[in-house]
Amino acid sequence: MSSRDSTNKIKLDNEKRVHMINAIKEYFANEREEDLGDLAASLILDFFIEKLGTEIYNQAVRDSYVYMNEKIQDLFEIEKH
């Protein structure tokens, strides 16, 4: 996934985005005693999506692959001879 290819960019629907922005603001308030505005929290969210989104996505794909292979092996175990 190219960082310049906007078609592959991870997008959150508005409800999830608002929820994540509020979670970031709450984290900073509770853990760092810093009050962040919506813009600052939004920029932090965008930063992490850009920097970590591809890695998280790829790990999920790998985990799904392992899971599906385990399930396919389960099918072979019920094979009748």
Secondary structure, 3 states (H helix, E strand, C coil): CCCCCHHHCCCCCHHHHHHHHHHHHHHHHHHCCCCCCHHHHHHHHHHHHHHHHHHHHHHHHHHHHHHHHHHHHHHHHCCCC
